[in-house]
Amino acid sequence: MDNLTHACLGLGVYGTYVAATGHPIGGAVGWAACAAAVIGAEAPDVDIVARIFGDPVTYLYQHRQVSHSVPFWFAYSLIIGGALSFWAGGHALLLVTLAFLGVLTHIGSDMLTTYGTKALWPLTGRRFRGDSLFVGEPIFVVLALIGIVLYRQGVPLQSFVFALDAIALVYTCWRVLLHQFLLRRLRLALPSLVGTATAETCRIRVTPMLLPIPQAHKYVIVNDQRYWFGSFTAGGRPVPEAEVISDATPAVFFALQNSRVGRAMAWFTPMLVAKQEQEGQLTIVRLADAGVRYFDTLLFSAAIDLATTHDGSYALVHEGLRAQSMHIRRSFSDGWQRLGRRMRLTIASPKGYRSGR
Ligand SMILES: [Zn+2]
């Protein structure tokens, strides 16, 4: 979930607390209470420093792991609440509690996204991916803005905060139910979508897009090396869009085992598509997470350039990872089989990537 959305959820925690208790806003304690909820709602993404001081691969290994796990929920709350109570002159319990509730909104909303998080580490190392919310949900920002405007106009908090909370809650439930509904529709239609493949051995995934309507969602079905991509009609009927055979060549295996980005992608991604291309002397292995598709682009991707050695093996020349970046510099579009709506899937290139350098 993006940081603006997290901040708005933290603001929601603060507004709800004030509306529910009727405590007046203002003074150092009021500011500290607001700050505790908002900073708490941002705190788990402190692992962004791994991106600033490390590189994208370090960040990928790190992000949404330990920093989002149970022991840290309490650590953040104690640190934030403690520091703010020192500044506000007391009210430690209140500030720690608000920070903790802020942290919970962060973890909860991250768990409902496509990337998910290892929220319950060390109890379990499982990554929870709700696949229900998009990585940025403007509705929470809009609700927060409405709340701020009404508050500035002097409308009593009690008269609108709970209504805004209810809208946020109903919206979230709607997205979770929509995801479950589409999964069900996909499961029912599976035999007709995968042709000769056995439906029982298929893995399926439905991923959300920005809009909370069936057409915005995408699906991917995986059976061995075969990948079927599609979307849904307004009624939730699956519509095939593209079919891809993932390459399982010696070059792909070499890239997965011998490059940092290859190992990172294999570790992070449950549905990994691999494509091998030849560009002059270089063999280029492209990897992408089949579950993260924006329109026709598999955006979460990597590219590994290999040179052939004298003994017929490979040597690593260059590797690049496109970790959660929305910027497209250059896309490759060859090698995909077209289907249905004649969509052409592309794997996005790492930022600034030029093969052979
Ligand atoms: Zn996060």
Residues whose N, C-alpha, C, O or C-beta is under 5 A from the ligand:
A	BS01	ZN	P44 D45 D110
